[in-house]
Amino acid sequence: MQNAIIKIHPNDNVVVALRDLKKGEKLQYANEEYTVIEDIPAKHKFYVNNMQPGDAVIMYGVLVGKAQTNVSAGSLVTTANLKHAAEPYAYRSNHYIWHKPDVSSFLNRTFNGYHRADGSVGTANYWLFIPTVFCENRNLDVIKEALHTTLGYAVTDKYKNFAQQLVKAYENQIPIDSVAFENIAKPSQQRLFKNVDGIKFLNHQGGCGGIRQDAAVLGKLLAAYANHPNVGGVTVISLGCQNLQLAELLNEIKSYHPTFNKPLLVFEQQQIGNETTLVSEAIRQTFKGLMQINEIERKPAPLSKLTLGVKCGGSDGFSGISANPSVGYCADLLVALGGKVLLAEFPELCGVEQELIDRMDNETTANKFIHLMKAYSNAAIQAGSGFHMNPSPGNIKDGLITDAMKSAGAAKKGGTSPIVDVLDYTEEALKPGLNLVCTPGNDVEATTGKAASGATLILFTTGLGTPTGNPICPVIKVSSNNALAEKMADIIDINTGSVIDGVLTIEDMGKQILEYCIKAASGEVIPKAVQLNQDDFIPWKRGVSL
């Protein structure tokens, strides 16, 4: 049975409305009674005590802000009466004790993945096109146009067919509104290479024109993608005069794994000269490479070979109550089974730093986290901004009033396991367990960074909906509420609204999410973002991005 409200932590002095509450309504929760003195929309919070300016506001058991005005118990929490605040943090030897979840039902389970020579296992088998510089984006677009439809990877033909029907209607003086998209015949998609899951293109705006450090970081990022377990072969297209020189990229690729042995094709336009020759030969040689990696077949692998990225975007007031904790429980299950989990978005860890540091037994690791967080925060402040400006208008409208409030819920995606390592942007995750990865909160920059660190699946929670995906790492969308899952069913894979309804526990939902991950990793189900070719890729230039 659904409760009307929830108090997340015993020390909290705000309560979350699980449905719209009417002024004057009396509510019971855990032997306590509350009366709201104004309407409280679902997903929003109300104060349980009278508050004065400067009083600490606690949610998830941590400081999420300070009251700005005198407010009465039962009042709505708003941006006018609450401002962001967070506790200071430092390393302290805490000897964290983790209570592992029961994984007996997942012991000896496997997924069917693509085994690579370096010992990693991919959840997909992609051919990857990499430009060293933005000047080559057009050539990549031409190659994509030539290969996607021909080889059965295009998903946009249905819209082309629709546009063609509109043209016919216009020519025959038929009302445009009479052409129903739903009645347009969808083109059949038959892949020529059954063991190649797609051909992906990393169009970007870097490689030249910026500072040399940006080109260097871009080289590391592209090299990480070339080495990714989900990538079977690579075509690199270079201009020749750019900051990111071809030799530097090839050296970076080898530096990740000196035994790199995937098919690697390289074309430099200024050396070849003729654009027609460049494009046609890139297509020809890539076709031969596709024939080669098509010989690789999925084979069983233990769940310890999975690397799971956890991400949130378009978050709402339910995200930290249903979707994020459920994903967190799934993360704990995978860690207990020997797998890797990547939690990123450093601006959205603001306010829970101490909680995370206390889960690190290694002082060097903790100090690396502290350094990265403080350097990032200071850079934002120097630019006239700050982590406190992270929540978007959509976040605020749906109940996430401060960055610390948003962060406390966002951090739940990482579960409760010890933190084994802290990775800077583009660093590879090597240790089994929960890893923190330095990225912005920006959806695409964060997913781009997670894939670079080795995520082979990404669980992406959302309360408002977002079409974000990634070229090489399947992104699985997890809704925090029933309304979103129904409204945007074409992009949502998993609905955790049953947690809000009180139908399922977080633990049961977490197990269902892991079951879905096993199927997705085996190619038995295709996440919506993959079906729609939502291949978003934005390198982070290490500037201020929240």
KARAQUI-V124944 format. One record per residue. N is the residue number from 1. PHI is phi in radians with two decimals (NA if undefined). NEAR is the number of other C-alpha atoms within 8 Angstrom. Layout:
n=N phi=PHI near=NEAR
n=N phi=PHI near=NEAR
//
This chain:
n=1 phi=NA near=5
n=2 phi=-1.31 near=7
n=3 phi=-1.38 near=8
n=4 phi=-1.47 near=9
n=5 phi=-2.46 near=11
n=6 phi=-2.56 near=10
n=7 phi=-1.82 near=10
n=8 phi=-1.25 near=11
n=9 phi=-2.28 near=8
n=10 phi=-0.99 near=6
n=11 phi=-1.49 near=7
n=12 phi=-1.17 near=14
n=13 phi=-2.02 near=10
n=14 phi=-2.30 near=12
n=15 phi=-2.20 near=13
n=16 phi=-1.71 near=13
n=17 phi=-1.48 near=16
n=18 phi=-1.57 near=11
n=19 phi=-2.58 near=9
n=20 phi=-1.09 near=9
n=21 phi=-1.94 near=12
n=22 phi=-1.68 near=9
n=23 phi=-0.89 near=9
n=24 phi=1.59 near=8
n=25 phi=-1.17 near=9
n=26 phi=-1.79 near=8
n=27 phi=-2.31 near=9
n=28 phi=-1.93 near=8
n=29 phi=-2.72 near=9
n=30 phi=0.87 near=4
n=31 phi=1.15 near=5
n=32 phi=-2.07 near=6
n=33 phi=-2.03 near=8
n=34 phi=-2.23 near=9
n=35 phi=-2.20 near=10
n=36 phi=-1.56 near=16
n=37 phi=-1.82 near=10
n=38 phi=-2.70 near=10
n=39 phi=-1.09 near=10
n=40 phi=-2.12 near=14
n=41 phi=-1.17 near=9
n=42 phi=-0.94 near=10
n=43 phi=1.49 near=13
n=44 phi=-1.63 near=14
n=45 phi=-2.12 near=12
n=46 phi=-2.30 near=15
n=47 phi=-1.31 near=15
n=48 phi=-1.69 near=10
n=49 phi=-2.24 near=8
n=50 phi=-1.17 near=9
n=51 phi=-2.18 near=12
n=52 phi=-2.05 near=10
n=53 phi=-0.93 near=9
n=54 phi=1.66 near=7
n=55 phi=-1.15 near=8
n=56 phi=-1.29 near=9
n=57 phi=-1.89 near=12
n=58 phi=-1.97 near=13
n=59 phi=-2.57 near=15
n=60 phi=1.02 near=9
n=61 phi=1.42 near=10
n=62 phi=-2.24 near=10
n=63 phi=-1.20 near=13
n=64 phi=-2.05 near=17
n=65 phi=2.91 near=15
n=66 phi=-2.28 near=13
n=67 phi=-1.10 near=15
n=68 phi=-1.86 near=11
n=69 phi=-2.46 near=9
n=70 phi=-1.29 near=10
n=71 phi=-2.30 near=9
n=72 phi=-1.76 near=9
n=73 phi=-0.98 near=13
n=74 phi=1.62 near=13
n=75 phi=-1.48 near=11
n=76 phi=-1.24 near=11
n=77 phi=-1.37 near=11
n=78 phi=-2.37 near=7
n=79 phi=-1.20 near=8
n=80 phi=-1.38 near=6
n=81 phi=-1.88 near=11
n=82 phi=-2.43 near=14
n=83 phi=-2.15 near=12
n=84 phi=-1.00 near=11
n=85 phi=-2.71 near=10
n=86 phi=-2.53 near=10
n=87 phi=-1.32 near=6
n=88 phi=-1.16 near=5
n=89 phi=-2.53 near=6
n=90 phi=-2.85 near=7
n=91 phi=-1.29 near=10
n=92 phi=-2.57 near=6
n=93 phi=-1.18 near=7
n=94 phi=-1.99 near=7
n=95 phi=0.88 near=7
n=96 phi=-1.10 near=9
n=97 phi=-1.92 near=4
n=98 phi=-1.77 near=7
n=99 phi=-1.68 near=4
n=100 phi=-1.13 near=8
n=101 phi=-1.30 near=7
n=102 phi=-1.30 near=6
n=103 phi=-1.96 near=9
n=104 phi=-1.00 near=5
n=105 phi=-1.31 near=5
n=106 phi=-1.94 near=7
n=107 phi=-1.10 near=7
n=108 phi=1.17 near=5
n=109 phi=-1.32 near=7
n=110 phi=-2.33 near=9
n=111 phi=-2.21 near=13
n=112 phi=-1.69 near=12
n=113 phi=-2.20 near=15
n=114 phi=-1.70 near=15
n=115 phi=-1.44 near=11
n=116 phi=-1.82 near=9
n=117 phi=-1.10 near=6
n=118 phi=-1.45 near=7
n=119 phi=1.68 near=6
n=120 phi=-1.38 near=9
n=121 phi=-2.30 near=13
n=122 phi=-1.56 near=15
n=123 phi=-1.65 near=15
n=124 phi=-2.65 near=14
n=125 phi=-2.31 near=14
n=126 phi=-1.90 near=14
n=127 phi=-1.69 near=14
n=128 phi=-2.07 near=14
n=129 phi=-1.73 near=13
n=130 phi=-2.14 near=12
n=131 phi=-1.61 near=14
n=132 phi=-1.35 near=17
n=133 phi=-2.69 near=15
n=134 phi=-1.05 near=12
n=135 phi=-1.03 near=6
n=136 phi=-1.66 near=12
n=137 phi=-1.05 near=11
n=138 phi=-1.09 near=7
n=139 phi=-1.09 near=8
n=140 phi=-1.13 near=12
n=141 phi=-1.10 near=8
n=142 phi=-1.13 near=9
n=143 phi=-1.16 near=10
n=144 phi=-1.07 near=9
n=145 phi=-1.02 near=8
n=146 phi=-1.29 near=8
n=147 phi=-1.65 near=10
n=148 phi=-1.07 near=11
n=149 phi=-1.21 near=9
n=150 phi=-1.04 near=7
n=151 phi=-1.70 near=10
n=152 phi=1.58 near=10
n=153 phi=-1.91 near=12
n=154 phi=-1.35 near=9
n=155 phi=-2.14 near=8
n=156 phi=-1.69 near=6
n=157 phi=-1.08 near=9
n=158 phi=-1.10 near=11
n=159 phi=-1.33 near=7
n=160 phi=-1.12 near=8
n=161 phi=-1.07 near=10
n=162 phi=-1.09 near=10
n=163 phi=-1.08 near=8
n=164 phi=-1.12 near=8
n=165 phi=-1.16 near=9
n=166 phi=-1.14 near=10
n=167 phi=-1.08 near=8
n=168 phi=-1.10 near=8
n=169 phi=-1.10 near=12
n=170 phi=-1.09 near=10
n=171 phi=-1.13 near=7
n=172 phi=-1.72 near=6
n=173 phi=0.97 near=6
n=174 phi=-1.72 near=8
n=175 phi=-0.94 near=8
n=176 phi=-1.05 near=8
n=177 phi=-1.18 near=5
n=178 phi=-1.42 near=6
n=179 phi=-1.48 near=9
n=180 phi=-1.58 near=7
n=181 phi=-1.06 near=6
n=182 phi=-1.09 near=4
n=183 phi=-1.60 near=5
n=184 phi=-1.30 near=9
n=185 phi=-1.11 near=6
n=186 phi=-1.45 near=6
n=187 phi=-1.18 near=6
n=188 phi=-1.33 near=4
n=189 phi=-1.98 near=7
n=190 phi=-1.94 near=6
n=191 phi=-1.27 near=8
n=192 phi=-1.24 near=6
n=193 phi=-1.88 near=9
n=194 phi=-1.17 near=7
n=195 phi=-1.72 near=10
n=196 phi=-1.93 near=13
n=197 phi=-1.37 near=8
n=198 phi=2.97 near=8
n=199 phi=-2.03 near=11
n=200 phi=-2.03 near=11
n=201 phi=-2.27 near=10
n=202 phi=-1.67 near=10
n=203 phi=-1.00 near=10
n=204 phi=-2.65 near=11
n=205 phi=-1.92 near=6
n=206 phi=-1.97 near=12
n=207 phi=1.70 near=14
n=208 phi=-2.88 near=12
n=209 phi=1.50 near=6
n=210 phi=-1.69 near=8
n=211 phi=-1.33 near=7
n=212 phi=-1.07 near=8
n=213 phi=-1.11 near=6
n=214 phi=-1.10 near=12
n=215 phi=-1.12 near=14
n=216 phi=-1.14 near=9
n=217 phi=-1.15 near=10
n=218 phi=-1.04 near=13
n=219 phi=-1.04 near=13
n=220 phi=-1.15 near=12
n=221 phi=-1.12 near=12
n=222 phi=-1.12 near=10
n=223 phi=-1.14 near=13
n=224 phi=-1.09 near=15
n=225 phi=-1.18 near=11
n=226 phi=-1.08 near=11
n=227 phi=-1.49 near=11
n=228 phi=-1.09 near=11
n=229 phi=-1.02 near=14
n=230 phi=-1.47 near=14
n=231 phi=-1.84 near=16
n=232 phi=-1.69 near=12
n=233 phi=-2.80 near=14
n=234 phi=-2.40 near=14
n=235 phi=-2.03 near=14
n=236 phi=-1.84 near=12
n=237 phi=-2.10 near=13
n=238 phi=-2.16 near=13
n=239 phi=-1.51 near=12
n=240 phi=2.39 near=10
n=241 phi=-1.80 near=5
n=242 phi=-1.30 near=10
n=243 phi=-1.07 near=9
n=244 phi=-1.39 near=14
n=245 phi=-1.25 near=10
n=246 phi=-1.00 near=9
n=247 phi=-1.06 near=6
n=248 phi=-1.15 near=9
n=249 phi=-1.10 near=14
n=250 phi=-1.10 near=9
n=251 phi=-1.14 near=8
n=252 phi=-1.12 near=11
n=253 phi=-1.04 near=14
n=254 phi=-1.23 near=10
n=255 phi=-1.18 near=7
n=256 phi=-1.16 near=9
n=257 phi=-2.50 near=9
n=258 phi=-1.00 near=6
n=259 phi=-1.63 near=6
n=260 phi=-0.81 near=9
n=261 phi=-2.34 near=5
n=262 phi=-1.31 near=7
n=263 phi=-0.98 near=8
n=264 phi=-2.32 near=8
n=265 phi=-1.87 near=10
n=266 phi=-2.26 near=8
n=267 phi=-2.35 near=11
n=268 phi=-2.05 near=11
n=269 phi=-1.12 near=13
n=270 phi=-1.20 near=7
n=271 phi=-1.45 near=6
n=272 phi=-1.27 near=10
n=273 phi=1.63 near=8
n=274 phi=-1.40 near=7
n=275 phi=-1.11 near=8
n=276 phi=-1.03 near=6
n=277 phi=-1.12 near=9
n=278 phi=-0.98 near=13
n=279 phi=-1.19 near=11
n=280 phi=-1.14 near=8
n=281 phi=-1.26 near=8
n=282 phi=-1.10 near=11
n=283 phi=-1.16 near=10
n=284 phi=-1.07 near=8
n=285 phi=-1.21 near=9
n=286 phi=-1.13 near=10
n=287 phi=-1.01 near=8
n=288 phi=-1.13 near=8
n=289 phi=-1.14 near=10
n=290 phi=-1.09 near=12
n=291 phi=-1.05 near=9
n=292 phi=-1.22 near=8
n=293 phi=-1.33 near=12
n=294 phi=-1.17 near=11
n=295 phi=-1.36 near=7
n=296 phi=-1.41 near=8
n=297 phi=-2.08 near=8
n=298 phi=-1.17 near=9
n=299 phi=-2.42 near=9
n=300 phi=-1.06 near=8
n=301 phi=-2.53 near=10
n=302 phi=-1.19 near=10
n=303 phi=-1.12 near=13
n=304 phi=-1.13 near=9
n=305 phi=-1.50 near=11
n=306 phi=-1.46 near=12
n=307 phi=-2.14 near=12
n=308 phi=-1.85 near=14
n=309 phi=-1.53 near=14
n=310 phi=-2.10 near=14
n=311 phi=-2.54 near=15
n=312 phi=-2.30 near=11
n=313 phi=-2.85 near=11
n=314 phi=1.03 near=11
n=315 phi=-1.34 near=13
n=316 phi=-2.30 near=15
n=317 phi=-1.17 near=13
n=318 phi=-1.66 near=13
n=319 phi=-0.98 near=15
n=320 phi=-1.40 near=13
n=321 phi=-1.93 near=11
n=322 phi=-2.01 near=15
n=323 phi=-1.14 near=18
n=324 phi=-1.14 near=17
n=325 phi=-1.11 near=13
n=326 phi=-1.18 near=15
n=327 phi=-1.09 near=16
n=328 phi=-1.06 near=14
n=329 phi=-1.19 near=15
n=330 phi=-1.04 near=13
n=331 phi=-1.06 near=13
n=332 phi=-1.09 near=14
n=333 phi=-1.03 near=14
n=334 phi=-1.17 near=14
n=335 phi=-1.07 near=14
n=336 phi=-1.11 near=11
n=337 phi=-1.59 near=11
n=338 phi=1.70 near=11
n=339 phi=-1.52 near=15
n=340 phi=-1.93 near=17
n=341 phi=-2.27 near=17
n=342 phi=-2.04 near=15
n=343 phi=-1.94 near=14
n=344 phi=-2.14 near=14
n=345 phi=1.04 near=14
n=346 phi=-1.02 near=12
n=347 phi=-1.08 near=13
n=348 phi=-1.81 near=15
n=349 phi=-2.04 near=13
n=350 phi=-1.24 near=13
n=351 phi=1.91 near=16
n=352 phi=-2.03 near=12
n=353 phi=-1.01 near=9
n=354 phi=-1.10 near=11
n=355 phi=-1.03 near=7
n=356 phi=-1.27 near=9
n=357 phi=-1.06 near=11
n=358 phi=-1.18 near=13
n=359 phi=-1.70 near=12
n=360 phi=-1.93 near=13
n=361 phi=-1.48 near=9
n=362 phi=-1.73 near=6
n=363 phi=-1.15 near=9
n=364 phi=-1.10 near=6
n=365 phi=-1.10 near=11
n=366 phi=-1.10 near=12
n=367 phi=-1.15 near=9
n=368 phi=-1.12 near=9
n=369 phi=-1.08 near=9
n=370 phi=-1.06 near=9
n=371 phi=-1.08 near=8
n=372 phi=-1.13 near=10
n=373 phi=-1.12 near=10
n=374 phi=-1.23 near=8
n=375 phi=-1.12 near=8
n=376 phi=-1.14 near=9
n=377 phi=-1.09 near=11
n=378 phi=-1.13 near=9
n=379 phi=-1.10 near=10
n=380 phi=-1.15 near=13
n=381 phi=-1.14 near=9
n=382 phi=-1.10 near=7
n=383 phi=-1.48 near=7
n=384 phi=1.52 near=6
n=385 phi=-2.16 near=9
n=386 phi=2.87 near=10
n=387 phi=-1.01 near=12
n=388 phi=-1.10 near=10
n=389 phi=-1.68 near=8
n=390 phi=-1.19 near=10
n=391 phi=-1.00 near=13
n=392 phi=-1.45 near=7
n=393 phi=-0.97 near=6
n=394 phi=-1.17 near=11
n=395 phi=-1.03 near=14
n=396 phi=-1.11 near=11
n=397 phi=-1.03 near=7
n=398 phi=-1.81 near=10
n=399 phi=1.85 near=11
n=400 phi=-1.69 near=14
n=401 phi=-1.45 near=14
n=402 phi=-2.21 near=15
n=403 phi=-1.14 near=17
n=404 phi=-1.13 near=18
n=405 phi=-1.13 near=13
n=406 phi=-1.08 near=13
n=407 phi=-1.15 near=14
n=408 phi=-1.07 near=18
n=409 phi=-1.35 near=13
n=410 phi=-1.13 near=13
n=411 phi=-1.13 near=13
n=412 phi=-1.10 near=13
n=413 phi=-1.09 near=17
n=414 phi=-1.45 near=15
n=415 phi=1.27 near=13
n=416 phi=-2.19 near=9
n=417 phi=-1.27 near=12
n=418 phi=-1.06 near=10
n=419 phi=-1.64 near=12
n=420 phi=-1.64 near=11
n=421 phi=-2.81 near=9
n=422 phi=-2.15 near=13
n=423 phi=-2.02 near=12
n=424 phi=-1.34 near=9
n=425 phi=-0.96 near=9
n=426 phi=1.38 near=12
n=427 phi=-1.25 near=8
n=428 phi=-1.47 near=9
n=429 phi=-1.35 near=9
n=430 phi=-2.01 near=4
n=431 phi=-1.72 near=8
n=432 phi=-1.07 near=10
n=433 phi=2.11 near=14
n=434 phi=-1.50 near=15
n=435 phi=-1.99 near=15
n=436 phi=-1.68 near=11
n=437 phi=-2.11 near=16
n=438 phi=-1.32 near=12
n=439 phi=-2.50 near=13
n=440 phi=-1.20 near=14
n=441 phi=-1.39 near=13
n=442 phi=-0.75 near=9
n=443 phi=-0.94 near=11
n=444 phi=-1.30 near=12
n=445 phi=-1.07 near=14
n=446 phi=-1.25 near=14
n=447 phi=-1.14 near=12
n=448 phi=-1.03 near=13
n=449 phi=-1.23 near=15
n=450 phi=-1.09 near=13
n=451 phi=-1.09 near=14
n=452 phi=-1.09 near=14
n=453 phi=-1.46 near=13
n=454 phi=1.97 near=12
n=455 phi=-1.05 near=15
n=456 phi=-1.79 near=15
n=457 phi=-2.53 near=15
n=458 phi=-2.19 near=14
n=459 phi=-1.61 near=13
n=460 phi=-2.09 near=12
n=461 phi=-1.53 near=15
n=462 phi=-2.69 near=17
n=463 phi=-1.91 near=15
n=464 phi=-1.91 near=9
n=465 phi=1.77 near=11
n=466 phi=-2.73 near=8
n=467 phi=-1.55 near=7
n=468 phi=-1.03 near=11
n=469 phi=-2.45 near=14
n=470 phi=-2.55 near=14
n=471 phi=-1.09 near=13
n=472 phi=-2.04 near=12
n=473 phi=-2.01 near=12
n=474 phi=-0.94 near=13
n=475 phi=-1.87 near=14
n=476 phi=-1.84 near=14
n=477 phi=-1.55 near=15
n=478 phi=-2.09 near=14
n=479 phi=-1.46 near=18
n=480 phi=-1.50 near=17
n=481 phi=-2.62 near=14
n=482 phi=-1.14 near=11
n=483 phi=-1.06 near=6
n=484 phi=-1.15 near=13
n=485 phi=-1.05 near=12
n=486 phi=-1.36 near=7
n=487 phi=-1.23 near=6
n=488 phi=-2.11 near=9
n=489 phi=-1.09 near=9
n=490 phi=-1.33 near=5
n=491 phi=-2.13 near=11
n=492 phi=-1.69 near=13
n=493 phi=-1.74 near=11
n=494 phi=-2.33 near=10
n=495 phi=-2.01 near=13
n=496 phi=-1.76 near=15
n=497 phi=-1.02 near=12
n=498 phi=-1.16 near=11
n=499 phi=-1.23 near=12
n=500 phi=-1.10 near=13
n=501 phi=-1.27 near=10
n=502 phi=1.43 near=10
n=503 phi=-1.41 near=9
n=504 phi=-2.11 near=9
n=505 phi=-1.43 near=8
n=506 phi=-1.04 near=11
n=507 phi=-1.13 near=8
n=508 phi=-1.13 near=8
n=509 phi=-1.13 near=12
n=510 phi=-1.07 near=13
n=511 phi=-1.16 near=11
n=512 phi=-1.11 near=8
n=513 phi=-1.14 near=12
n=514 phi=-1.12 near=11
n=515 phi=-1.05 near=8
n=516 phi=-1.11 near=9
n=517 phi=-1.06 near=9
n=518 phi=-1.09 near=11
n=519 phi=-1.17 near=11
n=520 phi=-1.14 near=12
n=521 phi=-1.13 near=14
n=522 phi=-1.61 near=12
n=523 phi=1.36 near=10
n=524 phi=-1.39 near=7
n=525 phi=-2.22 near=8
n=526 phi=-1.94 near=8
n=527 phi=-0.98 near=12
n=528 phi=-1.01 near=12
n=529 phi=-1.08 near=15
n=530 phi=-1.28 near=12
n=531 phi=-1.03 near=9
n=532 phi=-1.60 near=7
n=533 phi=0.91 near=10
n=534 phi=-1.46 near=12
n=535 phi=-1.78 near=11
n=536 phi=-1.40 near=10
n=537 phi=-2.58 near=12
n=538 phi=-2.32 near=8
n=539 phi=-1.14 near=10
n=540 phi=-1.55 near=9
n=541 phi=-1.54 near=7
n=542 phi=1.19 near=6
n=543 phi=-1.41 near=6
n=544 phi=-1.45 near=8
n=545 phi=-2.38 near=8
n=546 phi=-1.72 near=8
//
